[in-house]
Amino acid sequence: MKTLKSIIVIVLVTIFSFTSVFSSETSDDKNSLNKQIQSLIKYPKNGFEAGLEGKVFIVYRVTEDNTIQVDNAFSSNSELKLYVINSLEGKKIESTTDNVDKQYTISVVFNFVD
């Protein structure tokens, strides 16, 4: 079993909008969206015992009723992929009209740190 000093879940702050190169969205909007996404994703309760580590890429959008719609997910770890999808799909967030129906990609890293 791995020695665990701390468990880190990193949501990379890089979120890309694929709907427009010239977005009116401010960095404050993206930071707010990032923080809300981070608050929804925690390290899975069974993750330590199962030794879950890996990276999950999520493509999502915010709908008109301010819920998250996951469009696609990629990971070599199917358990983490499903966990992240379930953590985000259908969750309500606070959003500006600039965020609605834009597609974003985030990367979530689940990693043990010694």
Secondary structure, DSSP 8 states (H G I E B T S, - for coil): ----SEEEEEE-S--EE-S-SS----HHHHHHHHHHHHHH----TTHHHHT--EEEEEEEEE-TTSBEEEEEEE-S-HHHHHHHHHHHTT-B----TTTBT-EEEEEEEEEEE-
